[in-house]
Amino acid sequence: MKKVCSRCGNIILHKQRCECAPKYNRKVSDEKRRFYSSYAWQKFRNRKVKEHPYCERCWSKWKLIVTDNLQGHHIKSFKDYPELRLDEENVVVLCRTCNLQVGGSSKVDWK
């Protein structure tokens, strides 16, 4: 049985991971999980969402006010710039869809 990869559209076997799927790195994943569940991040993220209660990308690109599923997005990657994890200038509020579309890119294509 085959299926279509939801990320890239390749045809793959049913219980198989596509080559485009990110490789799981337990150390990085555990570190990220600890950070994103930390009190410091939750407090920081909640404050950012209170200041910007809509997706900054949807508003800037299409003048849409999207307030559902808001997330904090690190412009410079969490992994490469750990010192910027709680930096005001490095985190923007995006909806889940935009956060997935932007992914790991450090380009701010909407400001």
QUIQUI-V77477 format. One record per pair of residues at least 24 apart in sequence whose ideal C-beta (glycine too) atoms are under 10 Angstrom apart, sorted by the first residue. I is the first residue (numbers start at 1). J is the second residue. If there is no record, write none. Layout:
((I J) (I J))
This chain:
((7 100) (22 103) (22 104) (25 79) (28 78) (28 79) (31 78) (31 79) (31 82) (32 78) (32 79) (35 78) (35 82) (35 85) (35 86) (36 71) (36 72) (36 78) (36 85) (38 85) (38 86) (40 85) (40 86) (41 72) (41 85) (41 86) (41 91) (42 72) (43 86) (44 72) (44 85) (44 86) (44 87) (44 88) (44 91) (45 70) (45 71) (45 72) (45 86) (45 91) (45 93) (46 72) (47 72) (47 88) (48 72) (48 73) (48 88) (48 91) (48 92) (48 93) (49 93) (50 93) (51 88) (51 93) (52 91) (52 92) (52 93) (52 94) (53 93) (54 93) (54 94) (54 95) (55 92) (55 93) (55 94) (55 95) (55 96) (55 97) (55 98) (55 99) (55 110) (56 92) (56 93) (56 94) (56 95) (56 98) (56 108) (56 110) (56 111) (57 92) (57 93) (57 94) (57 95) (57 97) (57 98) (57 99) (57 101) (57 102) (57 108) (57 109) (57 110) (57 111) (58 94) (58 95) (58 97) (58 98) (58 110) (59 93) (59 110) (60 92) (60 108) (60 109) (60 110) (60 111) (61 98) (61 109) (61 110) (61 111) (62 110) (64 95) (66 94) (66 95) (66 96) (66 97) (66 98) (67 93) (67 95) (68 95) (68 96) (68 97) (69 94) (69 95) (69 96) (69 97) (69 98) (69 99) (70 94) (70 95) (70 96) (70 98) (70 99) (71 95) (71 96) (71 97) (71 98) (71 99) (71 100) (72 99) (73 98) (73 99) (73 100) (73 102) (73 103) (73 105) (73 108) (74 99) (74 104) (74 106) (75 102) (75 105) (75 106) (75 107) (75 108) (75 111) (76 106) (77 104) (77 105) (77 106) (78 104) (79 104) (80 104) (80 106) (81 106))
